[in-house]
Amino acid sequence: MADEIKYTVPGMSNENAVRVIDLLQRRLHAHNDLHLTLKHVHWNVVGPHFIAVHEMIDPQVEAVRAMADDTAERIATLGGSPKGTPGSIVSERTWDDYSIGRATTQEHLGALDVVYRGVIGETRAAVEEVGELDPVTEDMLIGQLDKLELFHWFIRAHLENAGGEIVTADTGSEAGAAKAGSGTE
């Protein structure tokens, strides 16, 4: 994604900076997509738990927007040019668009479980790789991961059955997770 840079931070090679910028650009796309998806859920949840989920999601949106801003600023600090346009997100992302429209809170929470699993898994992989290249970026990503995992826990708390199992654990699709989540109403 990052083709060429003219400079980077002192003590880092341009080659390593380009790799970190590439990893961060993927995280930036994920953050921008996630905060828009969370707003979509915020607008489209229905049912008896509407207000609780509606209010739970707003702080997540704000935190993920801040993550996007921090990530973009880190890309620029490293000498890159962060891309935040809708076209760049769509053309460069590795996942499909969020597939659930108007649905119950439990259906959306089930689908969000799958979304968060993807974002967290990819962020953990980026942390692992970037740890060898740039401890400052690694620290930023770890801080973001802390918040993402907390938000995921909030989502999953609504998806536990009486046996303490997450009802969406065996599905990898948003539609399948939405269906499984609907069983916890």
C-alpha positions, 0 to 999 in steps of 0.5 A: 500500500505505501509505495515510497516515503521521503523520510521517516522517524530517526532511527528507523529505516525507510524499508521498516517504516514502509512495512509499518505504514502498510500494517497501519493502513490496514488498521486504519481501514478497519477502524474507519469501517468499524466505527461506521458499522457501529453507527449503523448498528446504533441506528438499526437496533430494535427490540426490548434492549434497544436503549441499552445497546444504543447507549452502549455503542456510542462510547465504542464509536467515539473510541474507535474514531479516536483510534482511527485518528491516532493511527492516521497520525502515526502513518503521517509521522512515519512519513506516509500518507494515510488514506481515509476515503470511502473508496480506499477503504472499500477497494483495499479491505479484506472483508465484506460489508456488514450484512445486517440491516434492521434487526433485534439487538441480539441479532446485531450483537451476534453479528458484532461478535464476528466483526470484533473477532476479525478486527481483534485478530488482525490487530493482534497479528499486526502487533506481533509483526510490528513489535520487531520493527517499531516499539512506539507503534506496537505500544499504540496498537496494544493500547487500542487492542485493550479497548477493542477487547473490552468492547468485545467483552461487552458484546459477548456478555449479552451472548452468553447462554445459561451454561456460560457459553457464547452462542456465536462461538461456532459461527464465522458469518455475520448472518449465522451469528445473528441467528445464533444471537437471536436465541438469547433474547 
